[in-house]
Amino acid sequence: MLIDLINEQIKLAMKNRDKVYENGFKSIKAKAIEFAREEHNQEIEDKYVIKAIKKELKENKQTIDSYPQPIKNLPFEKVQYLCQLGNFNIYINKFIPQINEKDLKNEILSIIYAKSLKDKPFGLKMKSIMKELGDKADGKIVSKILKELDNV
C-alpha cells in the first residue's frame, strides 16, 4: 500500500535530516488520514494517499509561484528552499499512477461516444469525463485533449 511507502519515505527523510522531504511526507500522511476519516474509513487506502499527494503538489506549486520573480533577488536560504520544494514535487509526482496521453485520448473518445456527448457543450463533456475517469487523469490534460478533439 502507498501509505507504507510514505511511512518509509518519512523514516528515510528523518535519517537524512531532510526537513523539506520529512515535512512534505508527514503532510501527505496527515492529509490521507483526514480524507479517510471524512469517508468514515479506518483503513488508509491508496485513493486517499493519491488524493493527498495531488493536494500537496498543488499547494507546493502555489507556494513556489507566490515568490516574486526573479528569484535571484531572494536570500540564498529561500532559493535553496524553493529548489528543494521543486525537487520534492518532482519526486512525489512519481507516486501517482500516470496514464499516457494516447491511451487517455482513446478513453476520452470512448466515454464521449458511450455517453452520446459529441454534440454537448464543453462544460458538460468535461464534467462527465472527469466523473468517469476519477483520479486517473489530471483535469488540465483532459481539458487540453478535449479542446483538441472539439477542433477536429
C-alpha positions as CSV (number, residue, x, y, z in Angstrom):
1,M,0.0,0.0,0.0
2,L,1.1,3.5,-0.7
3,I,0.8,4.6,3.0
4,D,3.5,2.1,3.9
5,L,5.7,3.6,1.2
6,I,5.0,7.1,2.6
7,N,6.0,5.9,6.1
8,E,9.3,4.5,4.7
9,Q,9.9,7.9,3.0
10,I,9.3,9.7,6.3
11,K,11.9,7.5,8.0
12,L,14.4,7.9,5.2
13,A,14.0,11.7,5.3
14,M,14.4,11.8,9.1
15,K,17.5,9.6,8.8
16,N,18.9,12.0,6.1
17,R,17.9,15.1,8.1
18,D,16.0,16.4,5.2
19,K,13.3,18.7,6.6
20,V,11.6,19.6,3.3
21,Y,11.0,15.9,2.4
22,E,10.2,14.9,6.0
23,N,7.6,17.7,6.4
24,G,6.2,17.0,2.9
25,F,5.7,13.3,3.5
26,K,4.2,14.0,7.0
27,S,1.8,16.4,5.4
28,I,0.8,13.9,2.8
29,K,0.2,11.3,5.5
30,A,-1.9,13.7,7.6
31,K,-4.0,14.6,4.6
32,A,-4.5,10.9,3.7
33,I,-5.7,10.2,7.2
34,E,-8.0,13.2,7.1
35,F,-9.5,12.0,3.7
36,A,-10.0,8.5,5.1
37,R,-11.8,9.9,8.2
38,E,-14.0,12.1,6.1
39,E,-15.4,9.0,4.5
40,H,-15.5,7.1,7.8
41,N,-12.9,4.6,6.7
42,Q,-10.5,3.1,9.2
43,E,-8.0,2.0,6.5
44,I,-5.9,4.4,4.6
45,E,-6.5,3.2,1.0
46,D,-4.3,4.2,-1.9
47,K,-7.0,6.5,-3.3
48,Y,-6.7,8.7,-0.2
49,V,-2.9,8.8,-0.5
50,I,-3.1,9.7,-4.2
51,K,-5.6,12.5,-3.4
52,A,-3.3,13.8,-0.6
53,I,-0.3,13.7,-2.9
54,K,-2.2,15.7,-5.6
55,K,-3.3,18.2,-2.9
56,E,0.3,18.5,-1.7
57,L,1.6,19.1,-5.2
58,K,-1.0,21.8,-5.8
59,E,-0.1,23.6,-2.5
60,N,3.6,23.4,-3.2
61,K,3.2,24.8,-6.7
62,Q,1.2,27.7,-5.2
63,T,4.0,28.3,-2.7
64,I,6.6,28.3,-5.4
65,D,4.5,30.6,-7.6
66,S,3.9,33.0,-4.8
67,Y,7.5,34.1,-4.6
68,P,8.4,37.1,-6.7
69,Q,10.4,36.7,-9.9
70,P,13.3,36.8,-10.5
71,I,14.4,34.7,-7.5
72,K,18.0,35.9,-7.8
73,N,17.0,38.8,-5.6
74,L,15.9,36.4,-2.8
75,P,18.2,35.3,0.1
76,F,20.1,32.1,-0.6
77,E,18.1,30.1,2.0
78,K,14.8,31.0,0.3
79,V,16.2,30.0,-3.1
80,Q,17.5,26.7,-1.7
81,Y,14.1,26.0,-0.1
82,L,12.3,26.7,-3.4
83,C,14.7,24.3,-5.2
84,Q,14.2,21.6,-2.6
85,L,10.4,22.1,-2.8
86,G,10.5,21.8,-6.6
87,N,12.6,18.6,-6.3
88,F,10.2,17.2,-3.8
89,N,7.3,17.9,-6.2
90,I,9.1,16.1,-8.9
91,Y,9.8,13.2,-6.6
92,I,6.3,12.8,-5.2
93,N,4.8,13.0,-8.6
94,K,6.2,9.5,-9.3
95,F,3.9,8.1,-6.6
96,I,0.8,9.0,-8.7
97,P,-0.2,6.4,-11.3
98,Q,0.3,8.0,-14.8
99,I,-1.7,7.3,-17.9
100,N,-0.1,8.2,-21.2
101,E,-1.8,10.8,-23.4
102,K,-2.6,8.4,-26.3
103,D,-4.5,6.0,-24.0
104,L,-6.2,8.9,-22.3
105,K,-7.3,10.3,-25.6
106,N,-8.8,6.9,-26.6
107,E,-10.5,6.6,-23.2
108,I,-12.0,10.1,-23.6
109,L,-13.3,9.2,-27.1
110,S,-14.9,6.1,-25.8
111,I,-16.6,8.0,-23.0
112,I,-17.8,10.7,-25.4
113,Y,-19.4,8.1,-27.7
114,A,-20.7,5.8,-25.0
115,K,-22.5,8.6,-23.3
116,S,-23.5,10.4,-26.5
117,L,-21.7,13.6,-25.6
118,K,-20.5,14.5,-29.1
119,D,-22.8,17.5,-29.6
120,K,-23.0,18.6,-25.9
121,P,-21.3,21.8,-24.6
122,F,-17.7,21.6,-23.5
123,G,-18.5,22.0,-19.7
124,L,-20.9,19.1,-19.7
125,K,-18.5,16.9,-21.6
126,M,-15.7,17.8,-19.2
127,K,-17.9,17.1,-16.1
128,S,-19.0,13.7,-17.4
129,I,-15.5,12.7,-18.5
130,M,-13.8,13.7,-15.2
131,K,-16.6,11.9,-13.2
132,E,-15.9,8.8,-15.3
133,L,-12.1,9.0,-15.1
134,G,-11.9,9.9,-11.4
135,D,-8.3,10.3,-10.2
136,K,-6.8,8.6,-13.3
137,A,-6.1,11.8,-15.1
138,D,-5.4,15.5,-14.5
139,G,-8.1,17.9,-15.4
140,K,-5.8,20.2,-17.3
141,I,-4.6,17.4,-19.6
142,V,-8.2,16.2,-20.1
143,S,-9.3,19.7,-21.0
144,K,-6.4,20.1,-23.5
145,I,-7.3,16.8,-25.2
146,L,-11.0,17.6,-25.2
147,K,-10.3,21.0,-26.8
148,E,-8.1,19.3,-29.5
149,L,-10.9,16.8,-30.2
150,D,-13.5,19.6,-30.4
151,N,-11.4,21.4,-33.0
152,V,-11.3,18.2,-35.2
